[in-house]
């Protein structure tokens, strides 16, 4: 695991108020507030988890570059600072030194979870200009480190909302979502998709990009890796679409959005029933799906995310995505024709092995954030679907 080690001027810790007495106490976030001399800040903090690369030619960026070297010492007060999502943080009080674990940066999952989440422009400005700070002046920056982030997508959205949405809005202005719009034309939700900033519609286009990413067999062709970022890394999902949307594979995959939406909807609304089926098979007389962490049982029925199907439960996507992504094992791509196809209809396979996948998911985790981010859970669900498809193929002979 890669570590960042550096001296700090001050450190304050804020533990989660929810962790006390919880059996999963170790799964809650801890926030550390650091005050750091700019010259002590490591030069190798990764930026991959940030929604976009810092652009240092804007007026705001140029102001930051100037602020780093100017003689005033109020930078740490005026600037919002840097936010780092980390795996671990330890503090050596003797040396006033922190060691921050940022995972294995050669592993794509860790790259999408750990690093600078907000403040990339501030960090870049400091790296470029700190050697020009007058020798008789110490300049400080605030650094907020959050360990054990449960939902990196929600945190990223909260800290980078204006930046991330604007990137997608600019993409839309260039008509680069036209393939998606054509794919969903005529669908009940077609007019409910928001492509622009501040558009008053219930479903953001990024939700469709997540569905596509979960079935990206060009990037994740087998059970050696899993598209975990479709749940945990919305910024990475957009980066991938931006890179690949004109490729034959993505163009053909985009045409499958209506089926992907239907599959997601079926899983979302039938998951409670599959849960009860597997629990009853184990001898549980009255399974309580609504008492599972991340599940909300509602007195007034709500509706599923895309197709607005009535449902009595609100189910965290942390449970849905490792199940949904398993069905990419049924997808094939013919490079000669540039067309994706299915070995079997994924909804038919869901009807056959859905209970087994739900059992595997909930016996692995009853914490949706951990379930959504766990590569091994994604892969074991994938193998359940793959095994069923192989059985059916052998049965045809």
C-alpha positions in Angstrom: 0.0 0.0 0.0 1.3 3.5 -0.9 1.8 5.9 2.0 2.1 9.7 2.2 4.3 10.8 5.1 4.7 14.5 6.1 4.9 16.9 9.0 1.9 18.8 10.2 1.5 22.0 12.2 -1.7 20.9 13.8 -4.1 18.0 13.8 -7.7 17.6 15.0 -9.8 14.5 14.8 -13.6 14.2 14.4 -14.9 10.6 14.8 -18.3 9.6 13.4 -21.1 10.1 15.9 -22.7 6.8 14.6 -19.9 4.4 15.4 -20.3 4.0 19.1 -21.8 0.7 20.0 -22.3 -0.4 16.4 -21.1 -3.9 15.6 -19.6 -2.5 12.4 -17.8 0.2 14.2 -14.7 0.0 12.0 -16.8 0.8 8.9 -17.5 4.4 9.8 -15.7 7.5 8.6 -13.2 9.5 10.6 -12.3 13.1 9.6 -8.9 14.6 10.3 -8.3 18.4 10.0 -4.6 19.2 9.3 -2.8 22.5 9.0 0.3 21.9 6.8 3.2 24.0 5.8 3.0 24.2 1.9 6.7 23.1 1.7 5.9 19.9 3.7 3.1 18.8 1.4 4.0 15.6 -0.5 4.4 16.1 -4.3 2.9 12.7 -5.1 -0.7 12.8 -3.9 -2.8 11.2 -6.6 -5.6 13.2 -8.3 -7.3 10.3 -10.1 -10.3 10.4 -7.8 -11.0 14.0 -8.6 -13.8 14.6 -11.2 -11.5 16.4 -13.6 -7.9 17.4 -14.2 -7.0 20.9 -12.8 -7.1 23.5 -15.5 -4.5 26.2 -14.5 -5.3 28.7 -17.3 -8.5 30.1 -15.8 -8.7 33.4 -13.9 -9.4 31.5 -10.7 -6.4 29.2 -11.2 -4.1 32.2 -11.9 -5.3 33.8 -8.7 -4.4 30.7 -6.8 -0.9 30.6 -8.3 -0.4 34.3 -7.2 -1.8 33.6 -3.8 0.7 30.9 -3.1 3.7 33.2 -3.5 2.3 36.5 -2.2 3.7 37.6 1.2 0.3 37.6 3.0 -0.1 34.7 5.4 -3.8 34.2 5.4 -4.0 31.6 2.6 -5.1 28.9 5.0 -8.0 31.1 6.1 -9.2 32.3 2.6 -8.7 29.1 0.7 -11.1 26.1 1.2 -8.0 23.8 1.2 -7.6 20.2 0.0 -9.8 17.2 0.7 -8.2 13.7 0.6 -10.0 10.4 0.7 -7.7 7.9 2.4 -7.6 4.3 3.5 -5.8 5.0 6.8 -4.2 7.8 8.8 -1.8 7.5 11.7 -0.2 10.3 13.7 3.2 10.3 15.3 2.9 13.0 18.0 6.6 12.9 18.8 7.6 14.0 15.3 4.3 15.8 14.5 4.1 13.6 11.4 1.1 11.9 9.7 1.2 8.8 7.6 -1.7 8.5 5.2 -2.5 5.2 3.4 -3.8 5.7 -0.1 -4.1 2.0 -1.1 -2.4 0.4 -4.1 -2.3 3.1 -6.8 -1.7 0.4 -9.4 -5.1 -1.1 -8.6 -7.9 0.7 -10.5 -10.3 0.3 -7.7 -8.0 2.0 -5.2 -7.2 4.7 -7.7 -10.9 5.6 -7.8 -11.2 5.6 -4.0 -8.1 7.3 -2.6 -6.5 10.6 -3.3 -7.4 14.3 -3.7 -11.2 14.5 -3.9 -11.5 18.3 -3.9 -8.9 21.1 -4.0 -7.0 19.8 -7.0 -6.4 23.3 -8.3 -5.1 24.4 -4.9 -2.8 21.5 -4.7 -1.5 22.0 -8.2 -0.9 25.7 -7.6 1.1 24.9 -4.4 3.2 22.3 -6.2 4.0 24.7 -9.1 4.8 27.8 -7.0 5.9 26.9 -3.5 9.6 27.1 -4.3 9.0 30.8 -5.0 7.6 31.5 -1.5 9.9 34.0 0.2 12.4 32.2 2.6 11.3 34.2 5.6 7.6 33.4 5.3 5.8 30.1 6.1 2.6 29.6 4.2 0.0 27.0 5.4 -2.9 25.2 3.7 -5.8 23.3 5.3 -6.0 19.6 4.5 -9.1 17.6 5.4 -8.5 13.8 5.4 -11.4 11.4 5.5 -10.7 7.8 6.1 -13.0 4.9 5.3 -15.3 6.9 3.0 -18.5 4.8 2.7 -19.8 6.3 -0.5 -17.2 8.1 -2.6 -19.8 9.0 -5.2 -22.0 11.0 -2.8 -18.9 12.7 -1.3 -17.5 13.6 -4.7 -20.9 14.9 -5.8 -21.2 17.0 -2.7 -17.7 18.5 -2.9 -17.6 18.9 -6.7 -21.2 19.4 -7.8 -20.7 22.5 -9.9 -17.6 21.2 -11.6 -18.8 17.7 -12.4 -22.2 18.7 -13.7 -20.7 21.5 -15.9 -18.4 19.0 -17.5 -21.3 16.9 -18.6 -23.4 19.9 -19.6 -20.5 21.1 -21.9 -20.4 17.5 -23.3 -24.2 17.8 -24.0 -23.7 21.2 -25.7 -21.4 19.5 -28.2 -24.3 17.0 -28.9 -22.1 14.1 -27.6 -25.0 12.5 -25.7 -27.0 12.1 -29.0 -26.5 8.4 -29.1 -28.0 8.1 -25.6 -30.9 10.3 -26.6 -31.6 8.2 -29.7 -31.4 5.0 -27.7 -34.0 6.0 -25.2 -36.3 7.8 -27.6 -39.9 6.7 -26.9 -39.1 5.3 -23.5 -41.2 6.4 -20.6 -38.2 8.0 -18.9 -36.8 9.8 -22.0 -38.1 13.2 -21.0 -37.0 12.7 -17.4 -33.3 12.7 -18.1 -31.3 15.9 -17.1 -28.4 16.8 -19.4 -28.0 20.4 -18.5 -27.0 22.3 -15.4 -29.8 22.9 -12.9 -32.3 21.1 -15.1 -35.4 20.2 -13.1 -35.6 16.6 -14.0 -35.4 13.6 -11.7 -32.7 11.4 -13.4 -29.3 12.8 -14.3 -27.6 11.4 -17.4 -24.8 10.1 -15.2 -27.2 7.4 -14.0 -27.4 6.0 -17.5 -23.6 6.2 -17.9 -23.3 4.1 -14.7 -25.5 1.4 -16.2 -23.3 1.3 -19.4 -20.1 1.2 -17.3 -21.3 -1.9 -15.4 -21.5 -3.7 -18.8 -18.3 -2.4 -20.2 -16.9 -5.8 -21.4 -14.3 -4.0 -23.4 -12.7 -2.8 -20.2 -13.9 -5.7 -18.0 -14.1 -8.7 -20.3 -14.0 -11.5 -17.6 -13.9 -12.4 -13.9 -10.4 -11.0 -13.3 -11.7 -7.5 -12.6 -15.1 -5.8 -11.9 -16.6 -2.5 -12.9 -16.9 -1.4 -9.2 -16.7 2.3 -10.3 -20.2 2.1 -11.7 -21.2 2.2 -8.0 -18.3 4.0 -6.3 -16.8 6.3 -8.9 -19.2 8.5 -10.9 -16.3 10.7 -12.1 -14.4 7.8 -13.5 -17.6 6.6 -15.3 -17.9 9.9 -17.1 -14.2 9.9 -18.0 -14.6 6.5 -19.5 -17.6 7.4 -21.5 -15.9 10.6 -22.7 -13.0 8.5 -23.9 -14.9 5.7 -25.5 -18.4 6.9 -26.6 -17.4 7.0 -30.3 -16.0 3.4 -30.3 -18.0 0.7 -32.1 -18.4 -1.1 -28.8 -19.8 1.8 -26.9 -22.1 2.9 -29.7 -23.6 -0.6 -29.9 -23.7 -0.9 -26.1 -25.6 2.4 -25.9 -28.3 0.9 -28.0 -28.9 -1.6 -25.1 -29.8 1.1 -22.6 -33.6 0.3 -22.6 -32.8 -3.4 -21.7 -30.3 -2.3 -19.1 -32.8 0.0 -17.5 -35.4 -2.8 -17.5 -33.0 -5.2 -15.9 -32.1 -2.7 -13.2 -35.8 -2.0 -12.5 -36.6 -5.7 -12.2 -33.8 -6.2 -9.8 -34.7 -3.2 -7.7 -38.4 -4.1 -7.4 -38.0 -7.9 -7.0 -35.0 -7.9 -4.7 -37.2 -8.0 -1.6 -39.0 -11.1 -2.9 -35.8 -12.9 -3.7 -34.5 -12.0 -0.2 -37.6 -13.5 1.4 -37.3 -16.6 -0.8 -33.8 -17.4 0.3 -34.4 -16.7 3.9 -37.5 -19.0 4.0 -35.5 -21.7 2.3 -33.1 -21.5 5.3 -36.1 -21.9 7.7 -36.7 -18.2 8.6 -40.4 -18.1 9.1 -40.8 -14.3 8.8 -37.9 -12.6 7.0 -37.5 -8.9 7.8 -36.1 -7.3 4.7 -37.0 -3.9 5.9 -34.7 -4.2 8.9 -31.6 -4.8 6.8 -29.1 -1.9 6.9 -29.6 0.2 3.7 -33.2 -0.9 3.2 -36.1 1.3 4.1 -39.6 -0.1 4.5 -42.1 2.6 3.5 -45.7 3.1 4.7 -46.4 4.9 1.5 -45.2 3.1 -1.6 -42.4 4.8 -3.5 -41.3 4.2 -7.1 -38.3 2.6 -8.7 -35.6 4.9 -10.1 -36.0 4.6 -13.8 -39.4 3.1 -14.7 -41.3 4.4 -11.7 -42.7 1.0 -10.8 -44.4 1.0 -7.4 -42.4 -0.6 -4.6 -42.7 -0.7 -0.8 -39.0 -0.6 -0.2 -36.2 1.9 -0.8 -33.1 -0.2 -1.6 -29.6 1.2 -1.6 -27.8 1.0 -4.9 -24.9 -0.6 -3.0 -26.8 -3.8 -3.0 -28.2 -3.5 -6.5 -25.1 -2.8 -8.5 -23.1 -5.9 -7.6 -26.1 -7.9 -8.7 -26.8 -5.9 -11.8 -23.2 -6.0 -12.9 -23.1 -9.8 -12.7 -25.2 -10.0 -15.9 -22.4 -8.6 -18.1 -21.1 -12.2 -18.3 -24.0 -12.7 -20.8 -22.9 -9.9 -23.1 -20.7 -10.5 -26.2 -19.2 -8.2 -28.7 -18.4 -9.1 -32.3 -15.5 -6.9 -33.5 -16.1 -7.8 -37.1 -19.7 -6.5 -37.1 -19.3 -4.0 -34.3 -22.4 -5.3 -32.6 -23.1 -6.4 -29.0 -25.4 -9.4 -28.4 -26.7 -11.5 -25.5 -26.1 -15.2 -24.9 -29.4 -15.2 -23.1 -31.9 -12.5 -22.1 -30.6 -11.2 -18.7 -34.0 -10.9 -17.2 -34.7 -14.6 -18.0 -31.4 -15.5 -16.2 -32.4 -13.2 -13.3 -35.6 -15.2 -13.0 -33.6 -18.4 -12.8 -30.7 -17.5 -10.4 -31.8 -14.2 -8.8 -32.4 -15.9 -5.5 -28.9 -17.4 -5.5 -27.3 -14.0 -6.3 -29.3 -12.2 -3.7 -28.4 -14.8 -1.1 -24.7 -14.5 -2.1 -24.9 -10.7 -1.8 -26.6 -10.5 1.6 -24.6 -13.3 3.2 -21.5 -11.5 2.2 -22.6 -8.1 3.5 -25.5 -6.4 5.2 -23.8 -3.0 4.7 -24.6 -1.5 1.2 -21.5 0.7 1.0 -19.2 -2.3 1.7 -21.2 -4.4 -0.8 -21.1 -1.9 -3.6 -17.3 -1.5 -3.3 -16.3 -5.1 -2.8 -14.6 -6.5 -6.0 -14.9 -10.1 -4.8 -18.6 -9.8 -4.3 -19.0 -8.5 -7.8 -16.9 -11.3 -9.2 -18.7 -14.1 -7.2 -22.1 -12.8 -8.5 -20.6 -12.7 -12.0 -19.7 -16.4 -11.7 -23.2 -17.4 -10.6 -24.6 -15.9 -13.8 -21.8 -17.2 -16.0 -22.2 -20.8 -14.6 -26.0 -20.7 -15.3 -25.4 -19.5 -18.9 -22.8 -22.4 -19.4 -25.4 -24.9 -18.1 -27.9 -23.6 -20.6 -25.5 -23.7 -23.4 -24.5 -27.3 -22.6 -28.2 -28.1 -22.4 -28.7 -27.1 -26.0 -26.3 -29.7 -27.2 
